[in-house]
Amino acid sequence: MSRGPLRARVCLTTALLCAGAAAQSPDREPLIHRIEDAIGRPAPVPASSPLVTQALGLASRVNPNPDPSLWLQVRAETAAALTDLSSGAGSAFDRRVRAALESFDERELQALAAKLSDPLLLKFREALKQQASRPPPITAGALELAAAVNRILAAHHLNTVALQ
């Protein structure tokens, strides 16, 4: 084998390793989280939300008389699961933001985070939030949500629901 193809392979391998190291830099994570927060991570779902009631609809029919304090805990955990599915790590929101930031280096991430924290921009965002009257969209699929609810129910030794 000549040195040319070997050199090309070494350069390619080095480039891939460097790119992987940059993508996994621990310094990127806090910046990405700051950017996600600044651009408007979906709001947490409260346990009293109709979305939680809807998510637990079938579960409440197969568990007709659970202990009230236990059911409050199930509602709270279901709300947390809905929040995680809509805005947590690996959610559609998180994947979209990470894909958009993939080509940004650390310096660019820092600059973007600083611009997104501009006081005038923050004031504008707050005004938009006050105008919003709709509940946050749920990005989780129905089967993902049913599986999350079943895990919560099973953890509390309640009947689970059939996934369809």
C-alpha positions in Angstrom: 0.0 0.0 0.0 1.3 3.4 -0.9 1.6 6.2 1.7 -1.1 8.4 0.0 -4.1 6.2 0.8 -2.7 5.5 4.3 -2.2 9.3 5.0 -5.8 9.9 3.7 -7.2 7.3 6.1 -5.2 8.7 9.0 -6.4 12.3 8.2 -10.0 11.1 7.9 -9.8 9.1 11.2 -8.3 12.1 13.0 -11.0 14.4 11.7 -13.8 12.0 12.7 -12.3 11.7 16.2 -11.9 15.4 16.6 -15.5 16.0 15.4 -16.8 13.4 17.8 -14.9 14.9 20.7 -16.2 18.4 19.9 -19.7 17.1 19.7 -19.4 15.4 23.0 -17.6 18.3 24.7 -18.9 18.7 28.3 -18.8 22.5 27.7 -21.4 22.2 25.0 -24.1 20.7 27.2 -24.7 23.7 29.6 -24.7 26.1 26.6 -27.2 24.0 24.7 -29.4 23.9 27.9 -29.1 27.7 28.2 -30.1 28.1 24.5 -33.1 25.7 24.9 -34.3 27.6 27.9 -33.8 31.0 26.2 -35.7 30.0 23.0 -38.6 28.7 25.0 -38.6 25.2 26.3 -42.2 23.9 26.5 -43.7 24.7 29.9 -44.0 22.0 32.5 -47.3 20.2 32.5 -49.1 20.7 35.9 -50.7 17.7 37.6 -54.1 19.5 37.4 -53.9 19.8 33.7 -56.6 18.3 31.5 -53.8 16.7 29.6 -53.0 14.6 32.6 -56.7 13.7 33.0 -56.8 12.7 29.4 -53.6 10.7 29.6 -55.0 8.8 32.6 -58.5 8.3 31.2 -58.3 4.6 30.5 -56.1 4.0 33.5 -58.8 5.6 35.8 -61.4 3.3 34.3 -59.3 0.1 35.1 -58.4 1.5 38.6 -61.9 2.8 39.7 -61.2 3.4 43.4 -57.5 4.0 44.1 -56.4 5.6 47.3 -56.8 9.4 46.7 -53.3 10.3 47.9 -51.9 7.5 45.7 -53.8 8.8 42.7 -52.5 12.4 43.3 -49.0 10.9 43.2 -49.8 9.1 39.9 -51.2 12.4 38.5 -48.0 14.2 39.5 -45.7 11.5 38.0 -47.8 11.5 34.8 -47.4 15.3 34.6 -43.7 14.9 35.0 -43.6 12.2 32.3 -45.6 14.5 29.9 -43.2 17.3 30.6 -40.2 15.1 30.0 -41.7 13.8 26.7 -42.4 17.3 25.5 -39.2 19.1 26.5 -36.8 16.7 28.2 -33.6 15.1 26.8 -34.4 13.3 23.6 -37.8 15.0 23.1 -38.7 16.4 19.7 -37.9 19.9 21.0 -34.5 18.8 22.2 -33.7 16.9 19.0 -34.7 19.9 16.9 -32.5 22.3 18.8 -29.5 20.0 18.9 -29.8 19.3 15.1 -29.9 23.1 14.5 -26.8 23.6 16.7 -24.8 20.7 15.4 -22.6 22.8 13.2 -22.0 25.5 15.8 -18.6 25.5 17.6 -18.3 26.4 21.3 -17.5 30.0 20.6 -20.6 30.4 18.4 -22.8 28.7 21.1 -21.5 31.1 23.7 -22.3 34.1 21.4 -25.8 32.8 20.6 -26.5 32.1 24.3 -25.5 35.7 25.1 -27.6 37.2 22.3 -30.6 35.1 23.4 -30.2 36.6 26.9 -30.4 40.2 25.7 -32.8 42.2 28.0 -34.9 43.6 25.2 -35.4 40.1 23.7 -36.3 38.8 27.1 -38.9 41.5 27.6 -40.4 40.7 24.2 -40.5 37.0 25.0 -42.3 37.8 28.3 -44.8 39.9 26.5 -45.5 36.9 24.1 -45.9 34.5 27.0 -48.6 36.8 28.5 -50.4 36.7 25.2 -50.4 33.0 25.0 -53.7 31.4 26.0 -53.3 27.9 24.7 -51.9 24.9 26.7 -48.5 23.7 25.5 -48.5 21.2 22.7 -47.7 17.6 23.6 -45.1 16.2 21.3 -45.2 12.7 22.7 -46.9 10.0 20.6 -49.9 8.2 22.1 -48.0 4.9 22.5 -45.1 6.6 24.3 -47.5 8.3 26.6 -49.4 5.1 27.3 -46.2 3.3 28.1 -45.1 6.1 30.5 -48.5 6.0 32.2 -48.3 2.1 32.5 -44.8 2.4 34.1 -46.2 4.8 36.7 -49.3 2.7 37.3 -47.1 -0.5 37.7 -44.8 1.2 40.1 -47.8 1.9 42.3 -49.1 -1.7 41.9 -52.2 -0.5 40.0 -53.7 -2.1 36.9 -52.1 -1.1 33.6 -53.9 -0.4 30.4 -53.6 -2.3 27.1 -51.4 -0.5 24.5 -53.1 -0.3 21.1 
